[in-house]
Amino acid sequence: MKRKILVIGLDGATWDLIEPFVRLGELPRFREWMEKGCWGNLKSTVPALTPPGWTSAFTGVNPGKHNIYDFFKLDRSRMKLGLATSADRKYPAFWEIASRENVRVGLFNVPCSYPADGVNGFMVTGMATPENAGGFGYPAEVERAIRERFPGYKFGADAGLLESGRKKEFLRDIYRVTGTQESAALFLIGEYDPDLLLFVYDETDRVMHFFWHDSDPGHPSHAEEGEFGRAIADYYRRVEEGIGKLISAMGGDVDLVIFSDHGFGPLEKDIYVNRLLHDWGYLEVMPSAREALRKPMWKRILKKAVPPGARRLFREKIKASPLADPLGYIDFKRSRAFYASVSGRSLYILDDKDRDGTARELRDRLENFVDEDTGRKPFQKVFLKNEVYSGPSLENAPDMVIREDGRFAFKVEWSDRVSSPATQHGCLKSGSHRPEGLLLCRGASFAEGKKITEAGICDIAPTLLAIMGLPPGTDMDGRALDAILREKVESAPRDYSGIRPGGSGQSEEDDSQVQEQLK
């Protein structure tokens, strides 16, 4: 390698926010990086989701090849959701390829990558890592150093603060988590001196999910005098400062690549998809689900009085009910289709007699469904799996996936209604994903002042390999973005299939813990 590389992941970051912030003078470093580098939109996966988005960026292949479609995977024999882990990834990430080529890598807060991979350098996993579990760091010395030097280290802000109505404390916790993660990464940079560092800021996603309406005058829930009007702008500025520290720690003169797994925009309503499928005759529910909707008022009041931490402990350790399972209310034997995961936008067809016919019929009904309150169509486009994915892991894909109108979020829970105002953790949720993420490249390996056009999420891995002087993989769906590179890698694509991808899996206890965190 000729020079050091710093790769920054910004979960959900969008030019729709950063460009206005830059014009207002809020983000002076971003202004400089944009003026001296190349930048533009980065098209996410379909749907625009965190697990397939990040994994497609890291591997350069679509989910049909890397096998990560969601935080969850469905065991069709038991109709149970389990956590997808790095052991489920079927194609090597760029850091595994670089490690084989003797590039020293540092990877920090990497989403959907637990347990950590063995690399030439160090790795610390991120989102979807069980709290207090082993296996999040490689080598073992990294894990020990984080536990000893950074007590209370966490993989994300405490959503229980939102659940208990402490929104200000939740925002403070976001800053605490960010600061601790940066400090740990800076320590490891000093210890390992990586040639390439990947650092992911995923709290950007949470800030935009829960504070979008505070800063967006066009949002129906916007309050002019709200106390959180600067929450998003201030956090982006905090992230910009952190990136500056990481650049300095890497030696200052680095190739800088900043990208997001998807974009963001305003959110207004929740749609309970399985309620809709039930009303249309595609899904039947267990008697316990009907009983839950008739829960006496005193039980509902009691639930609100129980502290969030106690409710989580009850759900995890005590409650023995079919409704403790996210899909436990569904009578699969009598259903023809169901919506499987809030984070996967995924539908499964159970009608073995006429699967294709049921899928086509259901797609038509969903795409033409109109929300009564807004007059909008929440289901922008519904795809069959082979229309958006290809590869040897296609059989593990959901039968259908949804590209939603981003103003709507889709819930998997059973409900007595089809729609309601958008909420999560018992509070307003006002921002959600969009397909257009961002990409910014600046440094000696990149041209200056060029606009990036027609870049897709799978282009990240081959472009990073190119600036390391390595060819893309023969099976990669993405391509190196030659138009913004000063020097092209002329060598033919290489077969990287001999590199064993992914980590070693996790225990069932870890699995249930992460499911509760993601809930």
CORVENJO-V138334 format. One record per residue. N is the residue number from 1. SS is DSSP state (H for helix, E for strand, L for the rest). OMEGA is omega in degrees with one decimal (999 if undefined). Layout:
{{N SS OMEGA} {N SS OMEGA}}
This chain:
{{1 L -178.4} {2 L -174.4} {3 L -178.8} {4 L -175.5} {5 E 174.0} {6 E 179.3} {7 E -179.0} {8 E 172.4} {9 E 177.6} {10 E -174.3} {11 L 175.0} {12 L -175.3} {13 L -175.4} {14 L 174.1} {15 H 179.0} {16 H 174.4} {17 H -172.3} {18 H 179.1} {19 H 176.4} {20 H 177.7} {21 H 178.9} {22 H -179.9} {23 H -179.6} {24 L 179.4} {25 L -177.8} {26 L -172.9} {27 L -176.2} {28 H 179.4} {29 H 176.7} {30 H 177.4} {31 H -179.7} {32 H -179.4} {33 H 179.9} {34 H -178.2} {35 H -175.8} {36 H -177.7} {37 L 179.3} {38 E -178.5} {39 E 180.0} {40 E -179.6} {41 E 176.4} {42 E -176.9} {43 E -177.8} {44 L 175.6} {45 L 171.6} {46 L -8.2} {47 L -178.2} {48 L -171.8} {49 L -176.5} {50 H -174.8} {51 H 178.8} {52 H 179.9} {53 H 179.6} {54 H -175.7} {55 H 176.2} {56 H 176.6} {57 H -175.6} {58 H -174.8} {59 H -176.0} {60 L -179.4} {61 L -179.2} {62 L -176.8} {63 H 177.2} {64 H 176.9} {65 H -178.1} {66 H 167.7} {67 L 177.0} {68 L -177.5} {69 L -169.0} {70 L 167.7} {71 L -173.2} {72 E 169.5} {73 E -176.5} {74 E 170.5} {75 E -173.0} {76 L 179.1} {77 L -179.5} {78 L -174.9} {79 L 179.0} {80 E 175.7} {81 E 172.7} {82 E -179.4} {83 E 170.2} {84 L -179.1} {85 L 178.2} {86 H 177.6} {87 H 178.5} {88 H -179.4} {89 L -172.9} {90 L 178.2} {91 L -176.0} {92 L 174.0} {93 L -175.9} {94 H -179.8} {95 H 176.7} {96 H 175.9} {97 H -179.4} {98 H 179.8} {99 H 179.6} {100 H 180.0} {101 L 174.6} {102 L 171.4} {103 L 176.4} {104 L -177.7} {105 E 171.0} {106 E -174.5} {107 E -173.7} {108 E 178.6} {109 E -176.0} {110 E -176.6} {111 L 171.2} {112 L -175.6} {113 L -179.9} {114 L -5.7} {115 L -175.9} {116 L 176.4} {117 L 170.2} {118 L -175.6} {119 L 172.8} {120 L -174.8} {121 E 178.9} {122 E 177.3} {123 E 172.4} {124 E -176.8} {125 E -175.8} {126 L -176.0} {127 L -177.6} {128 L 171.8} {129 L 179.1} {130 L 175.1} {131 L 175.3} {132 L 178.2} {133 L 174.7} {134 L 176.9} {135 L -178.5} {136 L -178.6} {137 E 174.0} {138 E -8.6} {139 L -175.5} {140 H 179.8} {141 H 178.8} {142 H 179.3} {143 H 179.6} {144 H -178.9} {145 H 180.0} {146 H -179.2} {147 H -175.5} {148 H -174.3} {149 H -175.2} {150 L -178.5} {151 L -178.0} {152 L 179.3} {153 L -178.8} {154 L 179.9} {155 L 178.2} {156 L 179.5} {157 L -175.2} {158 L -180.0} {159 L 175.9} {160 H 176.6} {161 H 175.0} {162 H -176.6} {163 H 179.6} {164 L 174.1} {165 L -178.0} {166 L -174.3} {167 H 179.1} {168 H 178.9} {169 H 175.6} {170 H 178.7} {171 H 176.0} {172 H -179.4} {173 H 175.5} {174 H 179.5} {175 H 177.9} {176 H -179.6} {177 H -179.8} {178 H -179.4} {179 H 179.7} {180 H 179.4} {181 H 177.5} {182 H -179.1} {183 H 178.7} {184 H 179.6} {185 H 179.7} {186 H 176.4} {187 H -177.0} {188 H 174.7} {189 H 178.4} {190 H -178.7} {191 H -169.6} {192 H 178.2} {193 L -176.3} {194 L 172.2} {195 L 178.6} {196 E 176.8} {197 E 169.5} {198 E 176.1} {199 E -177.2} {200 E 170.1} {201 E 179.8} {202 L 177.2} {203 H 173.1} {204 H 179.9} {205 H -176.7} {206 H 178.2} {207 H -178.2} {208 H 177.4} {209 H -168.3} {210 H -178.5} {211 H -176.2} {212 H -176.5} {213 H -178.9} {214 H -176.4} {215 H -176.9} {216 L -179.2} {217 L -179.0} {218 L -179.4} {219 L -178.8} {220 L -177.4} {221 L -178.0} {222 L 174.4} {223 L -174.8} {224 L -175.0} {225 L -178.0} {226 L -176.8} {227 L -176.9} {228 L -176.7} {229 L -179.1} {230 L -174.2} {231 H -176.9} {232 H -178.6} {233 H -179.2} {234 H -179.6} {235 H 174.8} {236 H 178.6} {237 H 176.8} {238 H 177.4} {239 H 178.7} {240 H 177.4} {241 H 179.4} {242 H 177.6} {243 H 177.3} {244 H 178.0} {245 H -179.8} {246 H 176.4} {247 H -179.9} {248 H -179.4} {249 H 179.4} {250 L 175.8} {251 L 175.6} {252 L -176.3} {253 L -175.1} {254 L 164.0} {255 E -176.4} {256 E 176.3} {257 E 178.0} {258 E 178.6} {259 E 177.0} {260 L -178.1} {261 L 177.0} {262 L 176.4} {263 E -176.5} {264 E 177.0} {265 E -176.4} {266 E 177.7} {267 L -177.1} {268 L -170.9} {269 E 171.2} {270 E 173.1} {271 E 177.7} {272 E -168.6} {273 H -177.9} {274 H 172.6} {275 H 178.1} {276 H 178.8} {277 H 177.1} {278 H -178.6} {279 H 178.9} {280 H 177.0} {281 L 179.1} {282 L -172.1} {283 L 175.5} {284 L -175.8} {285 E 177.5} {286 L 178.3} {287 H -179.0} {288 H 179.4} {289 H 178.3} {290 H 179.4} {291 H -178.5} {292 H 179.9} {293 H 178.3} {294 L -177.4} {295 L -179.5} {296 L -177.8} {297 H -177.8} {298 H 178.2} {299 H 179.5} {300 H 178.7} {301 H 179.7} {302 H 179.7} {303 H -179.6} {304 H -177.6} {305 H -178.1} {306 L 179.6} {307 L -178.2} {308 H -179.9} {309 H 178.7} {310 H 178.5} {311 H 179.1} {312 H 177.9} {313 H 178.6} {314 H -179.8} {315 H -174.6} {316 H -165.6} {317 H -168.7} {318 H -167.8} {319 L 177.6} {320 L -176.1} {321 L 176.1} {322 H -178.9} {323 H 173.6} {324 H 173.6} {325 L -178.2} {326 L -179.8} {327 L -172.1} {328 L -178.8} {329 L -173.9} {330 E 172.1} {331 L -173.5} {332 H -177.9} {333 H -177.5} {334 H -177.9} {335 L 177.0} {336 L -179.3} {337 E 175.9} {338 E 175.1} {339 E -165.3} {340 E -168.5} {341 E 177.6} {342 L -177.5} {343 L -176.4} {344 L -177.5} {345 L -167.5} {346 E 177.3} {347 E 177.2} {348 E 179.2} {349 E -179.1} {350 L -176.9} {351 L -177.4} {352 L -178.5} {353 L -177.8} {354 L -177.3} {355 H -177.6} {356 H -179.7} {357 H 178.5} {358 H 180.0} {359 H -179.6} {360 H -179.7} {361 H -179.0} {362 H 177.7} {363 H -179.5} {364 H -178.1} {365 H -179.7} {366 H -177.2} {367 H -179.2} {368 L 178.0} {369 L -179.4} {370 L 175.7} {371 L -174.0} {372 L -174.1} {373 L -173.6} {374 L -175.3} {375 L -178.3} {376 L 175.9} {377 L -177.8} {378 L -176.3} {379 E -174.7} {380 E 179.9} {381 E 177.0} {382 E -175.1} {383 E 163.6} {384 E -171.1} {385 H -178.0} {386 H 175.4} {387 H -178.7} {388 H -178.3} {389 L 174.1} {390 L 176.9} {391 L -174.6} {392 L 178.9} {393 L -179.1} {394 H -178.3} {395 H 179.7} {396 H -178.4} {397 L 170.6} {398 L -177.0} {399 L -178.5} {400 E 175.8} {401 E -172.5} {402 E 165.1} {403 E -171.8} {404 E 160.7} {405 L -170.9} {406 L 177.5} {407 L 178.5} {408 E 170.8} {409 E -176.5} {410 E -177.9} {411 E 179.6} {412 L -176.7} {413 L 173.5} {414 L -175.8} {415 L 176.1} {416 L -180.0} {417 L -179.4} {418 L -176.2} {419 E 177.3} {420 E 174.2} {421 E -175.5} {422 L 178.2} {423 E 169.1} {424 E -176.6} {425 L 176.8} {426 L 178.9} {427 E -178.2} {428 E 173.2} {429 L -167.5} {430 L 177.3} {431 E 178.4} {432 E -168.3} {433 E 171.8} {434 E -176.1} {435 L -173.0} {436 E 172.2} {437 E -178.3} {438 E 175.2} {439 E 176.2} {440 E -179.9} {441 E -177.9} {442 E 179.7} {443 L -174.2} {444 L -179.5} {445 L -173.5} {446 E 173.7} {447 L -178.3} {448 L 171.5} {449 L 179.2} {450 L 176.1} {451 E 178.2} {452 E 179.3} {453 E 174.9} {454 E 175.9} {455 E 178.8} {456 E -174.7} {457 L 179.4} {458 L 179.3} {459 H -175.8} {460 H -176.4} {461 H 179.6} {462 H 177.3} {463 H 176.4} {464 H 176.7} {465 H -178.2} {466 H -178.7} {467 H 169.9} {468 L -178.6} {469 L -177.4} {470 L 179.8} {471 L 175.5} {472 L 175.6} {473 E -178.4} {474 L -177.4} {475 L -176.0} {476 L 176.3} {477 L 178.6} {478 L -179.3} {479 L 172.8} {480 L -178.5} {481 L -174.1} {482 H -175.6} {483 H -179.1} {484 H 180.0} {485 E 176.1} {486 L 178.8} {487 L 179.6} {488 L 173.5} {489 L -172.6} {490 L -175.4} {491 L -177.8} {492 L 176.3} {493 L -175.5} {494 E 177.9} {495 L 179.7} {496 L -174.9} {497 L 179.7} {498 L 179.3} {499 L -179.6} {500 L -177.3} {501 L 167.2} {502 L -178.1} {503 L -168.7} {504 L 178.3} {505 L -178.3} {506 L -177.0} {507 L 177.6} {508 H 178.3} {509 H 176.1} {510 H -177.5} {511 H -178.3} {512 H 179.3} {513 H 179.9} {514 H 176.7} {515 H 179.1} {516 H 177.0} {517 H -178.7} {518 H 177.7} {519 L 999}}
